[in-house]
Amino acid sequence: MRYLSAEELTAINQEAVAVSSDPHGVMNAANRTHVIQAAQYKYEKDAEPILAKAAFILEYLAFKGHAFIEGDKRMAETAHRLRKPERRRRGLG
């Protein structure tokens, strides 16, 4: 399994804030790297769907990592919408 690189996360963030005039960029590079490593560790032997892994990364960035100047929560909103069918399947609402 190939996980997103730090540069790819930055590109996703840049797209998330492109529709507004908000600044974009990395606020904390260590948190950006940590989220990738946390996802790899959490799902090392797990057969979770790829969207669950992506949602974990985006939610982590928005609520724990805050790696970017702007757009962390916009990225998480996308993750929430992607993860919703999986949560219903598991009875989590």
C-alpha positions in Angstrom: 0.0 0.0 0.0 1.3 3.4 -0.9 0.4 6.3 1.4 0.3 9.9 0.5 3.6 11.8 0.7 4.0 15.0 2.7 4.1 16.9 -0.7 0.9 15.3 -1.8 -0.9 16.3 1.4 0.4 19.9 0.9 -1.0 19.8 -2.7 -4.4 18.6 -1.4 -4.4 21.4 1.2 -3.6 23.9 -1.5 -6.6 22.8 -3.6 -8.8 22.9 -0.5 -8.1 26.6 0.1 -7.8 27.6 -3.6 -11.5 28.6 -3.8 -11.0 31.3 -1.1 -8.4 34.0 -0.6 -7.1 32.3 2.5 -3.3 31.7 2.7 -2.0 28.2 2.2 1.1 26.5 3.3 2.6 24.3 5.9 2.4 25.5 9.5 4.0 22.4 11.2 5.9 20.0 9.0 6.5 17.6 11.9 2.7 17.2 12.3 2.3 16.7 8.6 4.8 13.9 8.6 3.5 12.4 11.8 0.0 11.9 10.5 1.3 9.8 7.6 3.3 7.6 10.0 0.3 7.3 12.4 -1.9 6.1 9.5 0.7 3.5 8.5 1.0 2.3 12.0 -2.8 2.2 12.7 -3.5 0.3 9.5 -0.3 -1.8 9.2 -2.2 -5.1 9.3 -5.7 -3.9 8.8 -7.7 -4.6 5.7 -9.7 -1.3 6.0 -10.9 0.2 2.8 -8.7 2.9 1.3 -11.3 5.6 2.0 -11.2 4.8 5.7 -7.4 5.3 5.7 -7.7 8.6 3.8 -10.4 9.8 6.2 -8.2 9.0 9.2 -5.4 11.1 7.7 -7.7 14.1 7.0 -9.5 13.9 10.3 -6.2 13.7 12.1 -4.9 16.8 10.3 -8.0 18.8 11.2 -8.5 17.9 14.8 -5.1 16.9 16.1 -2.3 17.8 13.7 -3.1 21.3 12.4 -0.2 21.0 10.0 -1.4 23.7 7.6 -2.0 27.5 7.9 -5.6 27.1 6.5 -7.9 24.4 5.2 -7.4 21.7 7.8 -11.1 21.5 8.7 -12.2 21.8 5.0 -10.1 18.7 4.4 -11.7 17.0 7.3 -15.2 17.8 6.0 -14.4 16.0 2.8 -13.1 13.1 4.9 -16.3 13.0 6.9 -18.4 12.8 3.8 -16.2 10.0 2.4 -16.3 8.0 5.6 -20.0 8.3 6.3 -21.2 5.1 4.5 -18.5 3.1 6.3 -19.6 4.5 9.7 -23.3 3.6 9.0 -22.2 0.0 8.0 -20.5 -0.3 11.4 -23.5 1.1 13.3 -21.7 4.3 14.2 -24.2 6.7 12.7 
